[in-house]
Amino acid sequence: MTPPEPPPAWADLPFFASRWPALWERLAAEPRPWQPGPGAIFRALALTPPEAVRVVILGQDPYPTPGVATGLAFSVPADAPLPRSLANVFRELREDTGLMRASGDLSDWARQGVLLLNAALTVPVGEADGHRRLGWQPLTDQVLARVAGRPTAFLLWGRPAQRLAAPHLGGAGHLVLPAAHPSPLSAARGFFGTRPFSAVNRWLAARGEAPIRWA
């Protein structure tokens, strides 16, 4: 099976020349089914090229429920039921801004410059975090290093996202909003009430940029 090509705007990252061929061999030999499909692995990067990135939302890995992963962190197909974490994100959006969304497809966020990046870009079906050690972190690190080269808003939900992003946040001008993860186990312990969506738009407005249309 031919490995998927990286999105052109990101193709010069060292990962794609030095590590992607071997990682793809491991994926192709994986006995368990995994997702998203090959054509969607790099969807977050394809929809949000580096020069367009204004906001980063960093997830852990794709949803392991069969058929739900889309290649965008936290996003699901438009006709899919909302996972509990995403339902909590939408609850905070409503309480923060008064806005409501019609579906869990977040591709409109991605097209406005919100990079919906997972730390691992694939997952075995039914096994959350099952590809954490497969070899995706060098890509995540390189993507974060690139976007952190200019002021960017980082929504870091949960300690894994905060640890992963921390080495790249030394530059001046970033908006960094750490919070608990929106999962049912932790949302009430530091996610609800953080009002990240309005904070991002205030920061963008102060920079003379258009707000994100969250709904």
C-alpha positions in Angstrom: 0.0 0.0 0.0 1.4 3.4 -1.0 1.8 5.8 2.0 -0.3 8.9 1.9 1.5 12.0 0.8 1.9 14.8 3.3 0.0 18.0 2.7 2.3 20.2 0.5 2.5 23.1 2.9 3.9 20.8 5.6 5.9 18.4 3.5 9.2 20.0 4.3 9.0 19.0 7.9 12.0 16.6 8.6 9.5 14.0 9.9 8.2 13.2 6.4 11.7 12.4 5.0 13.2 10.7 8.0 10.5 8.9 9.9 7.2 8.7 7.9 8.3 5.8 5.7 9.1 3.5 8.6 6.0 4.6 10.6 3.9 3.8 7.5 5.4 0.3 7.3 4.4 -0.3 10.9 0.9 1.0 10.2 0.6 -1.2 7.1 1.7 -4.2 9.1 -0.6 -3.5 12.0 -2.8 -6.6 12.6 -5.6 -4.6 14.2 -7.9 -2.3 12.3 -7.1 1.4 12.8 -8.5 4.7 11.9 -8.9 7.3 10.4 -8.4 5.9 7.0 -5.1 6.7 5.1 -6.7 9.6 3.2 -7.7 11.3 6.5 -4.5 10.8 8.6 -3.2 14.3 7.7 -6.5 16.0 7.3 -5.9 18.5 10.1 -2.7 19.7 8.4 -4.4 19.7 5.0 -7.2 21.9 6.1 -5.0 24.3 8.1 -1.7 25.1 6.5 1.0 26.7 8.7 0.5 30.2 7.5 -3.2 30.0 8.3 -2.8 28.7 11.9 -4.2 31.2 14.5 -5.4 28.8 17.2 -4.2 25.3 18.2 -6.5 22.8 20.0 -4.3 19.8 20.9 -6.0 16.4 21.4 -4.7 13.1 22.5 -5.6 10.7 19.6 -8.6 10.0 17.3 -11.8 8.6 18.7 -11.5 4.8 18.9 -15.2 4.2 18.2 -15.5 2.6 14.7 -16.2 5.1 12.0 -16.0 8.2 14.1 -12.4 9.5 13.6 -12.2 12.2 11.0 -8.5 13.3 11.2 -9.4 16.4 13.2 -9.0 16.4 17.0 -12.4 16.3 18.9 -14.4 16.4 15.6 -16.8 13.7 14.4 -18.9 13.3 11.2 -21.8 15.6 10.9 -24.4 12.9 11.4 -22.6 11.2 14.3 -23.8 11.4 18.0 -21.6 13.7 20.0 -19.0 12.0 22.2 -19.2 13.1 25.8 -16.0 15.2 25.6 -17.3 17.1 22.6 -20.7 17.6 24.2 -18.9 19.2 27.1 -16.9 21.4 24.8 -20.2 22.6 23.2 -21.7 23.1 26.7 -18.8 25.4 27.5 -19.1 27.2 24.2 -22.8 27.8 24.9 -22.2 29.1 28.4 -19.2 31.2 27.3 -20.7 32.8 24.2 -24.4 31.9 24.0 -23.7 30.1 20.7 -24.9 26.6 19.8 -23.6 24.2 17.1 -25.7 22.0 14.9 -23.2 19.2 14.6 -19.9 17.9 15.8 -18.1 18.4 12.5 -15.5 21.0 13.3 -14.0 21.3 9.8 -15.3 24.9 9.7 -13.1 25.7 12.7 -10.1 24.2 10.8 -10.8 26.3 7.7 -10.7 29.5 9.9 -7.2 28.7 11.2 -7.9 26.4 14.2 -5.4 23.6 14.0 -7.2 20.5 15.4 -4.1 18.4 16.0 -3.9 15.1 17.8 -0.7 14.0 19.5 -1.1 10.6 17.8 -2.7 10.7 14.3 -4.0 7.1 14.3 -5.7 4.8 16.8 -6.5 1.1 16.8 -10.3 0.6 16.6 -11.6 0.2 20.1 -8.3 0.9 21.9 -7.9 4.5 23.0 -4.3 5.7 23.1 -3.2 2.4 21.4 -0.8 4.2 19.0 0.8 6.6 21.5 4.2 4.9 21.2 3.9 4.2 17.5 6.1 7.2 16.6 3.9 10.2 16.0 5.4 12.6 18.6 8.2 13.8 16.4 5.6 15.1 13.9 3.6 16.7 16.6 6.7 18.4 18.0 7.7 19.7 14.6 4.3 21.0 13.8 4.1 22.8 17.2 7.6 24.2 16.8 6.6 25.7 13.4 3.3 27.3 14.4 4.9 28.6 17.6 7.2 30.7 15.5 4.6 33.5 15.5 1.9 34.5 18.0 -0.7 31.8 18.3 -3.5 30.9 20.7 -3.0 27.5 22.4 -6.0 25.8 24.0 -4.4 23.0 26.0 -7.0 20.7 27.6 -5.5 18.2 29.9 -2.0 17.6 31.3 -0.8 15.5 28.3 -1.5 18.4 25.9 0.1 20.9 28.3 3.3 18.7 28.6 3.5 18.2 24.9 3.2 21.9 24.1 5.3 23.3 26.9 8.7 23.1 25.1 7.4 25.2 22.2 5.8 28.1 24.1 8.9 30.1 25.0 8.3 32.8 22.4 6.6 36.0 23.3 3.1 36.9 22.2 1.3 33.6 22.5 -2.1 33.2 24.3 -1.8 30.0 26.3 -5.0 28.7 27.9 -4.5 25.5 29.9 -7.5 23.8 31.4 -8.7 20.4 32.5 -9.7 18.0 29.7 -13.4 18.1 28.8 -13.9 14.4 29.4 -16.7 13.5 31.8 -14.1 12.5 34.4 -12.4 15.9 34.6 -14.6 18.6 33.0 -16.0 19.7 36.3 -12.5 20.0 37.8 -11.2 22.8 35.7 -12.7 22.9 32.2 -16.2 24.3 32.8 -16.1 28.0 33.4 -12.8 28.6 31.7 -14.4 30.5 28.8 -11.7 29.8 26.2 -13.7 30.8 23.1 -14.4 34.3 24.1 -10.8 34.7 25.4 -9.4 33.7 22.0 -11.7 36.1 20.1 -10.7 39.0 22.4 -7.0 38.2 21.8 -7.6 38.0 18.1 -9.5 41.3 18.1 -6.6 43.0 20.1 -4.3 41.9 17.3 -6.6 43.3 14.6 -7.7 39.9 13.4 -11.1 38.5 12.6 -12.7 36.4 15.3 -13.3 32.7 15.0 -16.9 32.0 14.1 -17.3 29.2 16.6 -20.9 28.4 15.6 
